[in-house]
Amino acid sequence: MSFMTGMMPLVPLPTPRGDSDPLKVVALGGGHGLSASLKALRRLTSELTAVVTVADDGGSSGRIREELDVLPPGDLRMALSALCDDTDWGRTWRDVMQHRFKSKPGSEGSLDGHAMGNLLITALWELLGDPVQGLRWAGALLGARGQVLPMSVEPLAISGVIMGDAGNGQLKQTRVTGQAQLAKAGNQGTVTDVNLIPADAPACQEAVNEIMNADWCVVGPGSWYTSVMPHILLPGIREALQNTNARILVTMNLTTDTKETVGMDAAGHLQTIHRYAPDLRVDAVLADNSAVEDVDAFEKAAEGICARVFFDRVGVGLGSAIHDPLRLTAAYHNVFTAFV
């Protein structure tokens, strides 16, 4: 079998300083949302960094985190896979990283449900003793178009209060802890008072440096409280976003009807950012018209964070909650060039 390892052509973009340097872009998030933005952004620049949440406590990641006392590798694995080239080499390693072991019928083996990439990343961490270096070696093996960094080198937990109906006309407050629990907590009421544990965990210094040296920081899309907001909640990352000279772009989800954001519209998503980071300046918000219920309210919420709104069709089809990589690439291109 022959492998094509040539570089994928980039969509031409004006450079920020009038020279030949590519745009430096940092994408922040986790899970499928971050994967969507990375698949689009890697077509626009070769200077791409993913900064990934490390609060996952479910599935294969949760088991590895609990048993080996390491960062949860799942979201980091997905980011690395998203940076693989559309070549035989890239697609093969993407599939290897995403492959999950499944025990034979009637047997529950210790590898059952584990993703191969999670095990590979964990092995590199144990051998090298450094999460950042382990991810760099994994990226080199995959031929990743960019680098992947954890937002903190310390495993985190996420917690939130659920405001629900006590059944007698009174409100009941229930605190839930853990990403897996918070991700479905909206079915029990309104999620509020979200925080990280420990609240003063240090940010990954390499991630902070990339944010400070970036031309653009792209936040979202993704599960709002468990993938997007953790970056706002971690003091070191939030302060870097507030102090960087980079422009900041928030990418909205294609649906607001998720288990953790029940009853919260698109405007409410932006208001959440302002509530938890009132000093954060956002330059642009990218949204699909189909996901914005009240355009006037949404634009007013964007004004509250000083952002200019860009509407574009970025889904794979009407009614779908999945971003189309090529449409998202074109939309990012339009936003970036609008600020040159």
C-alpha positions, -999 to +999 in steps of 0.1 A: +000+000+000+014+034-009+010+064+013+006+100+001+020+123+027+021+156+008+008+188+024-028+198+018-031+231+000-042+260+021-069+285+013-050+318+006-055+344+034-042+379+037-014+379+063-018+401+094+015+420+091+018+423+054+046+396+053+047+359+043+039+345+078+007+325+081-020+335+106-014+321+141-047+306+152-056+290+185-088+270+188-103+264+222-129+238+231-133+201+234-150+170+219-169+171+186-172+209+185-134+214+187-129+187+160-153+206+137-134+239+141-100+222+137-110+204+105-119+238+090-091+259+104-063+234+092-073+244+057-066+280+064-033+280+082-003+258+091+001+277+124-027+261+143-029+252+180-058+234+198-062+241+235-084+213+250-105+209+281-093+183+306-124+178+328-138+147+311-147+119+336-168+096+315-162+065+293-127+054+284-112+088+294-128+086+328-115+050+334-080+059+324-080+091+345-093+072+376-070+042+373-037+059+362-041+094+377-034+112+344-052+138+323-083+125+305-070+118+270-103+116+250-108+152+239-070+155+233-072+124+211-101+138+191-083+170+185-052+152+172-074+131+149-091+162+135-056+176+126-047+145+104-043+152+067-068+140+041-042+115+028-038+078+031-014+083+060-036+108+078-069+089+073-052+057+085-038+072+117-071+090+123-089+057+122-063+040+144-066+068+170-104+066+170-106+028+170-124+014+200-119-022+212-149-043+216-149-076+235-164-107+220-200-115+229-204-127+265-170-113+276-162-080+293-125-075+288-104-048+304-099-031+269-136-031+262-147+005+251-112+019+252-101+040+223-067+031+209-056+067+208-063+071+245-040+042+253-013+055+229-014+090+244-013+076+280+017+054+271+036+084+258+028+104+290+041+075+312+073+071+291+081+109+288+066+121+321+053+153+304+018+157+290+028+184+265+058+164+252+037+133+249+011+151+228+039+165+206+052+130+199+017+118+192+012+147+167+045+139+150+035+103+146+002+113+130+016+140+109-008+164+125-013+198+109-008+218+141-003+211+178-026+200+206-022+213+242-042+207+274-057+238+290-041+227+322-016+199+331-037+191+361-069+170+358-099+191+365-135+185+376-165+207+367-195+215+389-227+234+386-259+241+404-293+230+390-323+252+397-353+230+395-389+227+406-393+212+441-429+203+433-445+228+457-440+260+437-406+264+453-372+263+436-348+235+445-310+239+442-290+208+435-252+208+429-238+182+405-202+175+400-185+158+370-186+165+333-207+134+325-234+145+350-234+182+341-237+174+304-272+161+310-282+182+340-303+207+320-331+181+319-335+187+356-336+225+355-315+255+347-278+252+350-261+280+370-230+287+392-207+266+371-171+263+383-139+242+380-124+221+407-098+232+418-109+267+409-073+280+410-057+252+389-028+265+369-032+269+331-008+251+308+020+277+302+025+266+266-012+272+260-011+306+276+020+315+254+002+304+222-029+325+231-007+356+238+011+352+205-019+344+183-036+365+156-069+348+162-084+328+191-115+307+181-138+297+210-164+270+203-184+254+190-191+226+215-211+217+246-214+251+262-209+244+298-186+213+295-164+222+265-166+259+259-170+276+293-142+257+310-117+279+291-135+310+304-136+296+340-099+287+343-082+319+355-050+316+335-067+310+302-094+336+308-067+362+317-047+353+286-079+358+264-085+391+281-049+403+277-039+390+242-037+412+212-053+385+192-088+389+178-114+366+194-141+347+175-169+328+191-184+300+170-220+292+179-235+258+180-260+246+153-286+239+180-294+252+215-315+221+223-290+201+243-293+183+276-271+209+294-287+240+279-324+233+281-343+265+278-313+287+269-315+303+234-285+316+213-285+350+230-284+332+263-252+314+253-235+348+247-248+362+279-233+333+297-198+343+284-204+379+296-216+367+330-186+346+337-160+369+320-174+405+320-140+419+310-136+396+280-136+414+246-150+394+217-144+407+181-167+384+161-195+358+166-202+333+138-237+318+137-259+299+114-293+316+108-311+284+115-297+282+151-307+318+161-344+320+172-344+358+179-320+377+157-325+411+175-319+396+209-289+377+196-273+408+181-280+428+213-263+400+233-233+402+209-231+440+214-228+432+251-195+415+245-185+441+218-188+415+190-197+419+154-221+392+142-215+371+110-243+348+098-234+320+074-247+286+065-222+262+081-242+230+088-242+198+067-279+203+059-310+220+072-319+208+106-286+191+112-264+199+143-232+189+125-209+215+110-197+210+075-159+214+074-158+231+040-186+256+047-170+263+081-137+269+064-153+294+040-171+311+069-139+315+089-121+328+058-148+355+055-145+365+091-107+367+091-106+387+059-132+411+072-107+423+098-077+427+076 
